[in-house]
């Protein structure tokens, strides 16, 4: 096996005048060096375009840059050597001559008159534009009691999983078979992509995703350097390994969240929302990510801004623009934290200006139980939920009235303490409507195969993958509960396209709604198989066979029964005893959401204190009430909520991918990119309501993104509540000490 390293662009935008490989080719330990033109002969160009986003466009990507580089960190040359150190040393011998071009960094600059074109063949830097309108917005605003206007920005940030992106690619030239071990959430998508781009037969491509050390959506994308490693393996005919360094991760992992939202909200004197207008600008880097695209995050904001509220008049426009920074795309809670922070901040602003309690304003606007299922003004169908109940539960368990009294006392002492509320929805468990209808090779269904082994244990082969969230444990619980066996008797395997049934993998909180639904139905189907075989062995009708405690017994005759092990051994080893019954104790079920998706909802509260001298924000307490449908494992759900809250806190207060005016990324280490530590995260109190999803087998909903959705809004509102006596309202995230001090200085 050899190791890969890359020469990456030092410029945000430049022509490649010359790339000299000769010295590197003769360096000690080097076995192969590839530049863009060589790789382009192996790999087709690819574009992250979804067909249902009408009018979308983007430039084509290749594994290595050809003729032009478009962001700092874009790979130009791939080197394979006997060790990573040798490959890194050889990379320093590559001589790249650049002809710098003007870099387009700010969204406004990308669409300004005479803006440099990132892809001249596209004619401009606008990748996508759309508008969504419903109701009579003009009339609603004209008749509104009050109108509030603000502009919000969200800084770029990225996932920073504990395990960086990594892969080993092994190519067998004689059979044209490619095997890739890769840290990914989506093995079958990667199999389809690799087969298509490298013109291989799909069955000859095997993708194996072992346990993955965190992902947060970072590992659902196709990366240029990953494709280049596969090209190296195909060229050399030997395994090639690549593990991104932390600096490379910051320079090449997708970023997210860089958006500007100008919003207007109309409400009556009682704080009831009547209309909303918005203009959304999403800056997404030089390419649209493949194959999921870079427009979905902006599209989510467009459709989620009205939140869980009974708003009937809405008009919003989305513009997605290219720029010379790292590509942005889907990252945990895609678009939800942005939309929720904007809307929840505006609700607090309405309440503050009208002299109303922000909790009461939410109560007056939230969807009511009798209105479900509720179709929002943007067309989202909220199939179920506990919008009013979640808020009521939150106020109760947090002791809201007492917190307000404590806040009053703190202010009397000269302390700036604030309370922030956040009510939100989370889109989970989507089917084909998300990507498949747009032509992307991303499955909206999920498959599970269950097999009763001769020893009586159950093996589960599942399409959903595990990144540390406990998926295997939860699926094993579903199986053990349905078939009434010990949890230790269930083994769950995932991540290998040569072994597991076809599925979409893990994204959009679909592990339980879709993967859990498939597993539940597969357990029921296996139960029917067990009944059928047991009935033949016990000379009874299958309808009279009862399953329980790892046994099958005849109804009314508890003494007539067989253990699962006895049934399995008969089916596998003495099938002649089954008298015409198929000797099968295996069941496969493929399942998809019959609706477009299902919605989780929640209500969160943050208590924060602001040091007005230094600008430092400290979150003192965090309370979360979430409704993710039927809960399989409360500990796993609490872990998901708490982890999401911590990630959301990071986005709200600390994390930002910072660029200078030349397009150089300044935050390429964990000294510069500030992720939250244990010292930053307060005790997180989690509470749950269970409203089963009516369209999902088992009633499951997703829980993976709720914390990341609710936390930025709750923390932003807590900070603004703390600073309200000083007449300050922050609308830019992250809320750094510098921004707080500047805002306070500007208010004087």
RODRENDREN-870112 format. One record per residue: x, y, z of N, C-alpha, C in turn. Coordinates in pm, whole numbers, plus 50000, padded with zeros to 5 digits. Example, Ala and Ser with C-alpha at 12.3 -4.5 7.8 and 13.67 -1.06 7.14 Angstrom:
2
513194943150780512304955050780513204967050780512854977550708513674989450714512905000350787
***
This chain:
748
500854988050000500005000050000500885012550000500445022449924501155035249920500265046149975500835057849998500145068750064500095080949974498985088149981498765099649893498945112749968499445122549895499485136349941499165145249823498845157849851498375166649746499115179949748499305185349628499655199349613498345206749592498105216749676496835223949672497075238549634496045244549580496175258249532496515267849645497465276649617497805287249711497035300049682496235299949575495485311849534493995308849533493215319149558491755317749552491265316849409491965323049318491555322949177492795325549093493115316349005494315318148923494295308348807495015312048699495295302748591496545294748627496555282348585497735274148605498605275548480499635283748490500505286148375501435274448350501895268048459502815256748445502775248248570502775235148552502855225648663503955215748629505095216748695506265208548666506355197148768506245184948717506185173148803507505165648812508485169048729509645160348709510435157748837510745167848913511545165549034510815156449132509495158049142508725149649234508715135049188508655132949059508615119049009509885111349045510985118249061512245111549091512615112449238511705117149320511975118449463511965104649530512705103149640512765090049710511375085249753511075072749724509835066449768508625069349683508725078049586507565081749504507295070949400506035066949387505665056749290504705062049184504155073849205503245079349105502915093849131502805101549023502425115649033501425118448922500285124148959499255127248861498875141848869498725148048753498175161448744496775160648684496145172248671494735172648633494435166448499495285168548399494975163348267494985148248264495895142048339495955127448344494715121548412494305127748520493125122848592491865125048509491815135848435490635138748352490405127948246491465120548210491285109648114490665097348179490695096748312490095085448383488715088548439488495100848480487275104648553486495114948473485215112648459484355122148390484195134848474484005146448411483645158348488482255156848549482025163348661480745161748729480225175248779478915176548779478245189048819477165185948921477135193449028476125191549132474845199049101474085193649009472825199848966471665190548998470655195649064469415188349090468355193548994467765184548917466885188648807465605195348854465165192348978463925198549023464145212749075465385217349079465675231449102465835237948965464745242148909464715246748770465645258748750466445257948644467345268748610468685268348680468915258448763470175257548835471315254548739472505259948769473685257448686474915257648775475995252048725477265252348796478365248048701479585251848733480715247148657481025232648689481745226048598482095212048616483315210748706483305200148787484445196948873485195185048816486485184548844487335173048819488135170248946488655157948961489395154949084490575164349109491265168149002492385177549014492145189148918492535200948960492275212848880492965211948744492275216748643492805217448507492685232048461493805237848426493895251348369493645262548470492745260448564492385271348655492075265748793492455273148897492055269749034491065280249081490135275949168489035284749205488845286449355489675280249435489665282949580490985278449640491385284949747492595280749817492355266849875493245257649841493095243849887492625234349779492225239449662491795230349555492975221649513492795208449504493925199649469494345201349323495655201749302496235203549169496995191049126497775185349218498605173649188498425163549300498355150649262498295139749358499585131749349500185128849464501445121449470501215108849553501715097549506501675085049581503105080849613503365077149738504715073349779504635062249883505795056649915505845045450009505415049450149505485062150182505015067150312504385080750292503575084950388502965098150377504055108850385505065106550466506125116450477506835118350343507095107150273507755108050143506875115250042505555112650049504635119449958504595134349988504575137950116504565152150153505855158950109506985151950125508255157750081508265160049931507745150349857507715151749711506815163249668505755165549744504825176549710505545189949711506545191349797507275204049803508145206049679508355195449600509195196349480508385199849355507085199949367506235203649254506325218749233506595222549112506715236749080505455241149007504635249549072503395254549012503545269448989503345273448864503385287548829501965292548807501565302548882500205307848877500175321248803499045323848740498705337148691497475341748768497675349148876496535352648962495425360048887494205356948926493005363348874492275370048990491455380148962490685386349071489785376149139489805376249271488975366949348487645373449384486585365549374485255370049411484935363749547484805371849649484635366649784483275370249845482915382949842481655387249902480505384649804479335380649854478195378149766477815390149680477855402049736477505413949658478485415949544479775413349570480785414849466480575404749354480035393049388479835382649287478825386549182477875394949219476805398549124476885413149081477925420249123478065434249087478455436048942478295447948894478645450948756480135448448734480445441148626481825438348593482505428348683481725420548758482315410648849483115400348770484295396648818485055385848753484225373048752484295365748643483505353548629484325341548676483775334048768484455322148818484425311148713483305309948644483175300748531482685308948412483575313848328483165322648218482075316748129482075303448115481085297148027479665298248081479505301548209478155302848267477555316648244478375326448215477865339848186477745348948306477605343248427477565351248549477875342048666477815347548786478135339848907476905335648985475745336748924474505332748991474205318248954474215309449054473975295349030472495291749030471725299549104470295296049115469545307749173468335309949124467425319949179466015314349178465265317549280463865313449284463105322749379461815321649373460945329649460459785320849504459355322649626458225315149681457275325149745456045325549695455065335149747453725328449763452995332449867451655327249892450865337649970449565337749949448705347450016448765361049946448275371150013448275384749960449205393150047450485392550015451505398750100451385413950100451205419749983451145434349976449985439750060448855433350048447685437850124447905435950274448535424750311448775422050452449725432450512450755436050439451675446250490451015459950494450215462750392449545475850389448615477650509447995466750553447055467650663447635463950798448955462350803449585457750927449635468851032449525464651157449655474351266451075479351277452055470451265453465474151273454265465451178455395470451133456305462851048457705464051108458405452851117459765452551169460705447251061461865453151048462825449550944464215447751005464865436850969466235434451013466985426550904468315427050911469165418850825470045410050913470035397250884470785387450963471885381250877473025378550938474075371050871474495359350958474845348550891475375336750960476745333850901477745332450987479095330150940479305315850893480275314350804480655301050759481185292750875480745280450882481465271050967481405257150908482075247850974482215234450920482115224251032482105211350998481705201051094482755196751194484025196651157485135192651245484865179251314484585168651239484445155551304485765151051365485675143151470486885138451538487785130851441487205122151361487955114851258487885122651127489025126551072488975133750944488555124550830488305130550716487995122350598489185113350566488905101050526489985091550498489455080450408490365074450334489975063150249491195055150208490935042750170491905034250099491195029349975491805031449860491255026749733492165015849678491565004549636492324993149583491694988849452492484988949345491964985749212492634973149160491824963849106492314951549046492164952748894493254955548821493144958048677492564946248598492884933848640492444922248562490914921348557490254924848664488794923848669488124937548667488914948248661488394961948667487474963548788487964958748902487194959449027487844969549120487034978449174487504988849265486864986749402487704985549503487224984549641487714996649718486795003249786487135015449857486645014450001487585015150095487245016550236487245031650264486145037050309486045051550317485185055950435485575066750495484795072550605483645080550544482525073850524481385080050457480095076050526479075084250507477735081250557476895073950453477385073450328476525069450215477245059650123477435047150165478195037550083477575035049946476265033249938475665030149808475715042149714475575054249766475745065949681477155066349625478135063949710479515064249664479775053249561479185041649579479325030949481478805035449345477615041449343477025046049218477865057049154478345066349235479145077449184480455072449125481165063849197482445058749149482285050849019481245042849012481005035048890480735044348772479925054548793479585063848686480785072148643481485078148737482545087448700483755080548642484045068248685485225061148635484855050348532483595050648485483135041448379483395026848416483025023148539483125009548587481735003448599481664990248592480384983548618480094984448767478874988448802478554990848942478804978749031478474966348987478764954949074480254952849101481114958949016482554957649036483104968149132482244976649180482674986849277482104982949413482994981449508482584978049645483024989349737482094994549814482395005249909482124999950050483105001650136482994996850274483195008750366482195011350447482265022150546482245015950684483395013650743483405008350882482875019050976482935016151105482465026151202483155039451174482365049951164482865063051124482925072051248484035078851263484245087151382483675101051369482365101851356481705114751344481625119251200480585126951169480415131351029479625144351020478435144851080477605156951084477235161950944477155152750848476845156750711478065159750628479235161450691480465164150616480785152650521480405140550558480835128750483479715122650397478855131450343477855126750246478155132250107479345138250091479665145149967480785138149891480925141649765482005136549681483095147149678484275143349725485385152749734486395150349623486985161149576487955160149467489125151249505489665152849626490835145049663490505130149676489285126849720488895112749726488885106549586488345114049489488325108949352489745107649298490625116749335492005116049288492725103849345492425100249470493005088149529492565075849450491295075349412490825064049330491525063849196491765075549138492485076349011493915071249027494565074749138495905069549165495895054349174494925048849245494845034249261494645027449125493805033349041493565027448909494795028548820495565039048836496775040948756497895031548801498025029748931499135021948986498805007149001497525003849013497144989949036497524984949173497544993649271497874989749408497104998849504496924994549629496125002549723496775016049753495925026149764496385039649795495585044749915496295050150012495655054850135495815070050148494735076450194494805090850221494015094050346494625101250436493935106650554494195121650554493135129350552493285143850551493835148650684494815157550678495265164150800494185173950845494305178850966493295188451014493305201050927494475205550887494545217350800493865214450666494145202550610493495199050484491985198150499491545193550615490105192850639489475206650633490085216250698489535229850694489555235450552490555231650473490695236850338489845229450234489325217750269488625209850166487285204050210487075201350339485745197150385484745208050350483525204050317482545214350284482315223550404482085236150373481655246050472480145247550459479565255850543478115257750539477755270850608476475274350593475825284950672476085299250626476945301750528477225315750492476025321550417475155328250491473955333950431473645347650491473005355850409472485368750452470995368950425470205372250527468745372250514468215385950556467605392750463466905405250493465435401750510464855405050623463505400350654462645411850705461385411550665460365420850715459225412550772458755416350889457655409350954456575419350991455335415950960454185424150997453395416851105452885424351201452075418551308451065428851355449995423851419449015433051474449425437151615448595444851681448935450151812449005439651920448455427651894448515416751991449695407451965450535411051868451695402851839451405391151747450245390851685449915379951591450545383251456451375374251407452065376351280451065376051165451205385551074450285386050960450985383950827452265387450816452945385950688454455386250709455155380450610456615380450613457145381750471458185390050457458935391050332460395388250363461095381850269462505378950293463275378550163464525382150174465485380850064466685373350117466985361950058468015352850107469145352250005470355354550050471525352949964472435342550025472695331949949473565321249995474825321049909475975322349971477265321749900477845307849920478135300849810478375286449820479705281649764480645290549739481905286049682481845285349531482895280249466482975281049319482185270349246481845259549313481115248449252479895245149338478915239249274477825233049349478255218849383478195215349511478685202349557477995190949483478755180349459478225168749387478045157149485476925149549472475785151649381474605158949446474755163049573473605168549646473345183249617474295189749556474225203849519474495212849639474635225749609474855235849714473675245349726472535241949666471375250849672470365246649778470515234349831469505229049921469435237050051470595241250103470575248650229469765261550215470005269050108469205281050085467755277950063467485266949991466095262849970465395259250098466125253150191465545249950321465175262650398466075272450396465775285050463464525291450402464455291250272463305296950201461995290850249461985277650269460735270750304460485269750454461515272450534461375270750679461255283750755461455295150690461385307850763460075309950839458915305950785457685307950864457615299550991458495289551003458555281651126457255274351156457015271551285455805264351325454635273751354454575284651278453595295151309452525296051201451385301551241450195302051154450235314651066451325316150996451515327550905450925323850768450105332650710449425329150585449845337850466450675347950487451095356750377452625357350377453225352850267454685351050265455205353350125456305360450114456955362949986458455363450010459195354049953460645353649976461365349649849462555355249832463395352349716464715346649764465255337349687466535331049716467465333149598468685337149629469735338149527470955330649579471465321349498472645313549533473775317949440474875322549498475955328249417477265320849441478085320749336479415314649344480415324649400481475319349458482545327649514483805319049522484945325449542486225318249546486595314449689485745306449750486005300449881485695285549870485935278349977485615264049979484135262049951483805251149883482425247749851481615246249979480385251249978479465248850090478385239050046477865231850142476755222650112476155217750243475495206350236474715201350349475595197850469475185203250581475855201050709474755200850814474955194250921473955191151022472865201951036471625197851014470435206251027470265216150912470755212250797470765220350674469705231450671470125243650686469235255250675468385258050797468075247850875467185249650990467695259851093468985259151133469435268851234469345283251185469585285351055469535298851000468115304051003467185296350947465785300750942465215302751081465535293451172464985294251308465525306551381466805309351367467385320951435466755333951385466515334851256465915347051200464505348951253463675338751238462275340151276462095341851426462825334151504462695335251649463195348851700464225354151636464695367551674463645378051642462985376451529461955386251493460755385451586460425373551632459315372251727459675379151858460905377551904461325384552025461305399652005461695404051886461675418451857460245423851861459315416551801457905420551805457425421451949457725411152028457285410952167457875422652246459165425152225459835435852299459235449452266459015451852138458485464852097457045466952139456275455952150454875457052189454685455652340455745453552412455645452152557454975439152599455145428652519454535415652548455605405652588455185395452660456105384752695456365376152570457635372952539457925365252418457295351352417457115345552535456445332452540454985333852499454345344652542452945346752508452765349452359453685356952301453595359352156453715346252079454575337452123454685324452057453395316452073452825316652191451565309452214450485314152118450445326952093449405332552006449605328851859450815324751824451105322251683451355307651648451675299351746452005285451717450795277851663451085267851580450045258951529449345252151646448035251051636447235245051743446955230351712446735222351815446535207951793445385204951698444295212451709443125209551626443365212951479444465220051448444745223851309445585213451235446045203151304446885192851241446045182551167446555177251055447775181350986447625195350927448725202750932448695216850895449615219150776449105225450673449925228950557450395243250572451715245050580452275258350602452145266850478452425279550493452315288950381453325285550271454395278150305455365274150204455105260250148454025253950192453655240850140454125229050222454885231350329455265220350417454035215050490453885201850492452765195750563453265190550697452835196950804453185192450938452185181550976452615169150960451715157750975451255155551118452065159751212451765157751354452695166851432452575166651562453455174851643452795179651770453595186751850453135191351981453625205652003453285214351912453855227851909453475235852033452205236552063451775243552184452205236052310452075222852307452405214852426453895215452458454735215652355456185216252379456565229352447455985240352402456275253152466455785253252610454555248252632454005247952768454875239452860455315227952809456175219252889457505226052920458065232952822459325239852842459215250352953458165258452946457995269053046457835263153185457195251453191456985244853321458295239153376458975230953296460165224053349461325233653370461365244653294462435254453312462155263853428460895264453473460535274053575460625288153521459935290553411460075303153335459765315453421458695314953494458325326553575459385329553680459915319053743460975320953841462245326553775462545321753654463705326953582463565341853554462355346153521462145360453498462365368553627461945362753738462165369653865463665370353896464385359453871465825359253895466535369053801466055370253678466625379753584466455394053635465295396953688465035410353740465985413653854466205403653939467125405754052468555407654003468945400053901470305401253846470515415053785469505419953715469625433353656469755444153764469065441953874469175451653984470585451854041471305440654024472685439754072473685444553966473175448753849474065453253743474575442353652473945430553658474335419453572473395418953452473955415053337473175414753214472875400053179471745395553232471295381753215470065381753126470025372453031468885371852940468355357852924467075356952889466425344252858466105344052710466375332852645466075331552504465235319252477464165320952401463295309952361463515306752215463225294252180463305289952041462295278952017461325281451930460385271151887460685267951740460695255251705461175251751572460565238651523460755236451394460435223551332461725217951274461765204851261462905198151200462385188151098462755190150973462365181050866463195168350877462535156750889463255144150906462665133450814463465123150794462995111350722462485113650582463175121650500462675123850364462805111250279461955110550178462055099850080462745104849955462295100049839462935103549713462735118149675461785124949739461465138749702462635148149725463585144149806464685153149840465745153549730466185142049685467285141449588466965132849466466345121449488466125112149378465365118249263464365126449294463575132549187464405142549107465525146849164466405156249094467485149449013467455136049008468425128648928469675124449001469785127149130470975123249206470885108349243472025101349242472015086949276471975084749427470935090049490470795089649635469465083049667469515071649728468305063949752467455070349862466145071249836465215076049937464615064850019464905052449980464395040950054465515034650134465155025650221466145018750304465805004050312466824995850311466604981350317467174975250443466484964950493466964957050607466714942350578467724934250599467604919750591467824913950730466914905550774467054898550902467144883550876468024877150951468264862850932468344855951067467544845651085467614837451206468664826651183469744827451260470864818251243470574804851309471304794351270471034781151329471114780851481471944789151540472054789351686470964797151755470064803151679468964810651738469204825551747470404830251710470684844551710470144850751582470024863851582469494871051466470564880451414470804879751284471724888851218470934898751135471244911551151470574922051076471584928750983471244929750857472044936950758471244949350720471814961150745471034973350729471764983150638470994991150565471565000950475472005013650544471355017350655471765029450726473115027050792473885037550806475245036350857475355042150997476505039451059476715043451198477915052751207477685064651260478775074351279478985077651427478545068651513478725070951655477455074851728476325075251656475075079451718474295067851779474855055551773474185044151835473135037651748473255039151616472255033451525472105018451544473215011351553473144996751567472384992851693472634999951801471944996751927470434998751913470035010051855468605012851843467915002951751468554999351639467944989551549467864975851614468884972251688468834959351760467694959251862467444970551926466334971352021464994969151951464844975251834463584973451760463364958651729464424952051684464324937751649464034929451774464794931851880464624924052002463234925852060462714938052054461384940652107460304933852024460434934751892459404929051804459374913851810460554907551819460634892951817460794887051957460834895752058460914891652198462104882452222463304887552189464544880352217465454889652297466504883852355467474891852427468234900752330468564912752376469314922052291470654916052249471254908152337472554902052306472454891852193471264887652159471074877852051470924884351915471074897651908470904904851781472224911351744472704908751623473904915151570473514923451449474014935651443473674944751334474944948051255474874946151124475994949151035475554959550934476474968750901476144979150804477394983550732477214991550626478324998650566479064991750454478654979850411479364972650305478414970050190478664976250075477724975049963477664960749908478674952449937478644938649890477824929649981477394934850094476744926550196475334931250229475164944250250473894949250303472934952750189471634952850214470684956850111470834971550076470344974849957470534988449906469794998549993470475009650019469845020050099470535033350081469915043650136470395057250118471455061450217471665053550324472635057550424472025066850527472875074550591472455082850703472595097650667471475104650664471445119150641470015123650670469845136450696468525142450719467715135150825468395130850930467715124251043466765113350995467265104750906466425094250848466725080450907467705079650997468105066651050466965059151115466205065851203465075059251268463805059451181463415070751124462165070451046462205060450931463295060250854463355051550736464075038450770465275039450825465985027250863465295019550973464785026651073464035019951180462735014151130462075021451040460835016250982461085003550902462135003350820462474991350743462804979750835463514982650943463914972151035462714966451110461804975051152460594970351220459774961151129459594965351004458814957150911459534944250876460864944750869461624932450844461494922850962461474928151085461284919551202459914912851200458904920551159457574914551149457534903851040458224906450929458254896550820459004884050863460114885750937460824874150987459954866451086459194873651166458274866951258457294857951185456804862651071455894854350991456614842050937457874843550898458654832050852458804821750965459114826751083459284817751197457974810351225456864817651221455564811251245455284800351142455614803251016455334793550910456124780750929457414782050959458244770250979457834762951106457574770451213457164764151340455854756751323454924762451247453624755951227453804742451159454714741851060454954729050993455554718851088456474723151172457124713951265456194709451376455284718551418454384715451530453024710451483452864709151352451614704451293450444712951342450584725851325449564735451367449374745651256448354753751270448124764651176449014776451214449594783051113450504794151140449814805151220448514806851200447784817251274447704814151423447934801651459447864797651600449224797551669450264801751597451604801951656451864815451720452244815151847452564827251922454064827751945454654839651930456074841551951456304849352080457284844752159457594851752283458714844852356459594852852416460684847152493461614838452412461754841252283462634833352198462074819752165460744818252175460094805452145458854807752060458454796951992457184796651919456334785651982455134789352027454264779552094452884779952028452164768852044450824767851988449844774352086449004783152031448004789852114447164779652191447044781652320446244772752403446964760352448448164757852397448934745952436450374750052464450614756852575451954762152603453034751452609452634738952628453624728252630454114724352493453354728152390453764724952252454494737152195455794736452193456554747852143457984744052111458634753052041460034751152003460774764352022462034763152060462864775252069463234779951929463634792451919464074797651788465244789451734466134785251824467274777151781466814763851724465844757451788465344744651737464674746451601463934757251587463264760051459464314762451351465334770251382466354773551282467154761251242467504752851339468264740851305467454731451216466174730651242465334722251156465284727751014465124740951002465034747050869466344745650793467454747450863468744747250795469264733150771469014724050866469664710950859468694699350830467394701250857466434690350837465204695850762465464702250652464374708850579463344698850526463704685750522462734675750477461534674850570461684679550695460584678950791459524689850768459794699350677458894710850662457734708150568457734697150496456594692750414456024704150328456864708850234456384718650138456544733150179456914735750303457134749550348458554753750311458694765450257460024770350217460954770750339462134764750327463054764550442463844777550453463124788150474463764801350481463404808250611464424812850677464234821050797464974834250777464704840250664465314852950627464244861850565464304874650597463314884050543464004897150510463674902550395464194915550352463034924850325463114936850378462084947050354462784959850312462254966050208462694979350167461554988950196461895000250256460865009350307461225023750273460205031550241460385045850222459235053250287459455065950314458395074050371457315075950265456075071850292455015073750193454685088450170455035096950264454875111350247456225117250206456255130450186457505136750147458525135950260458075137950384458925137650502458015138650625458615137750741457855139750864458605149950950457875157051035458475168051109458575165051258459785166751309460035167751453459805182251494459475184551619459385198451666459945199451807460225211551848460775213451982460665227752028460945229652157461005242952218462185242852314463085252552296464305253152378464395266652449465125266652559465355278852637466805279552679467405291352660468775293652706468795305352803469625304152903469905315252994471365319152972471585331952941472945336552912473255349252989474525351053020474975363353083476055369652996475965382652977476915389952894477755399152982479065398152967479975407553033480105419552940479515430652975479475442152884480835449052874481765445652961483105451452951483945444052847483855430852847484685422752757483905417552637482585417652645481755412052539481585397052546482125390752647482045376152656480635371852695480165361452627478855355552654479055342152723478335340052831478375327352902476965321652908476785309652854475485303052863475425295752996474475299753080474405294653217473555282053229472545281053145471615269853156470965267653020470655255052989469965252052863468945241052889467715243652846466615234152866465995231152730465835218452699465285214352569464105205052588463035207952517461885198952507461735195452359461805182552329461755178252189460725167252171460135167152053459155156852016459655150151889460315138751906460815131351790460055118451771458755118851800457925107051779458205096451883458005084151843458235072851934459725071351959460115071452085461525070552121461905055952142462985051652077463475038052092464415037052210465375046252218466385045952324466565060052378466005063052494466085076752547467515081952563468435073352602469825077752622470435082452490470155075152382470695079052252470075092152205468785093852229468135106352189468715118052267468915116152396469495126852477470895130352429471665120052389472985122652335472935130752208471965127552121471805135051997471425149652026470485151552117470045165252149471195173152210471875167252307472955174352375474095177552279474455167752195475515170252098475135181152000473875181051955473405191351864473415205151929473015205652056473025218552127474455223852136475395215152168476795219452177477275224652041476895217751935477295222151802476615235351766475355236551804474645249051779475225260651859475645257851983476295268152064477585272751996478335263251940479555266951870479285276251755478245273151677477895281751565477405295351609476705295851720476145308451768477205317751826478215311951893479145320251970480595320051922481035309451856482475307851840482945304551699482285295451633482865289551511482695298551389483775300151313483705307751188484935304751103484685301850976485755300450878486075314350826487205319650868487555333650842488505334550723488155343150627488995345650509489515359850512490705361950453491175375550434490725380750298491145392850264490675399250142491215392650015492215384050029492755377049913492165363049897491245359449986490645346249978491435335450048492385339350135493135329750213492345326050338492175313250363491485308750483492445310050602492055318050699492915320850814492705311050928491575304250930491235295351042491425280850998492685276350991492985262850942493535253851051493465258151176493855249651289492805251151398492855242151494491935243051607492355253651708493465260251682493815272151758493085284351703492765283851575492135295251509490625293451491490205280951472488785278051456488305272751591487485280551658487165277851799485925269051812486135256251837485005247451868484725248452019483485246452060483195247352204483865236252283484265239552402484845229752494483835227052606484195217952695483315215052809483095227452894484085236352895483945248552974482895258052915482595256552787481645265452720480205260352727480045247252744478705241152734478105239752873476935245452895476305244553027475645230953046475155228153165474305216253181473115217153087472845206253016471735205952919470655196652973469495202352998468375194753051467455190752935467245177852918466445173152805465135167052854464065170452784462735165252814462075161452682461115152252691460565146952566459045145952570458475148152454457075145252426457085135252310456215125552312456185115552205454865116352129454935122052008453795122251917454165113751797453665101451786454095092751677453825098851540454745096351447454545100651309453475091951246452395097751198451275089451151451555081551024452545085850944452795078950818453975069550823454695069050935455935061350946455695048551025456165037350972456095024851046456805026351180456115023651288456685025251421456485038951481456065048651399455845062151450457105070051480458255065251427459525071851457459665084951380460355094551441460805106651375462305108051402462945117151333464375119251353464665128151473465865126551529466255134651645467635140851628468335137851519469735141351508470045156051490469065164051448469385177851414468625188151498467805183451591466975192651669467825201951755468845196651822469675205051907470395215851829470935212051712471645221751628470695232051569469425228351555468415237651503468015248051607467725243551727467155252351828468155261051901469395256251916470355263152003470755277051955471125278951827471555292551788470485303051813469225299651784468145309351806467955312351953467955302052037467745304252180468885312552239470115309852197471265317252252471265331552200471005333452071470935347052017469865355152088468715349152112467645356252183468015359152328468745349852391469165352252529470135364052537471055364652442472005375752439471275389052417470365389152320469645401552292468725405552407468175395752478467355398852595468215404852706469435399552719470335404952821470725419352790470895422452661471365435752622470225445452591468995440752600467845449352567467825462352647468155462352777468135475152850469105485452794470095480752718471085489852660470735493552516469585488652468469135492152334469905485452223470475473652250471305466552152470585454052105470615451551973470135439051916471145434151814471715422551841472685416451750471975407651649472435408151525471825399951420472865392051341474115392651385475185385551315475715374351404475875362551344476485351251413477775347651342478795343051419478795340751563478825353751643478295352951765478235364451855479555364951930480565370051866481895370651928481965382352025482895381752120483075393252210483305406352134484055405652026484325417751947483025423751896482125415351845480855420451793479995426351905480015419952020479225425252132479755439152171481065440452186481655453252226481375463952121481485460251992481215469951886479755474451889478845464951911477425468451916477135477752034477755474952148477555483552265478135497452241479275498052175479875511052146479005518952050478385511851954477535518551857476235523551914475845518152030474565522152089474685534452177475925538452205476135549752297475995563052225
***
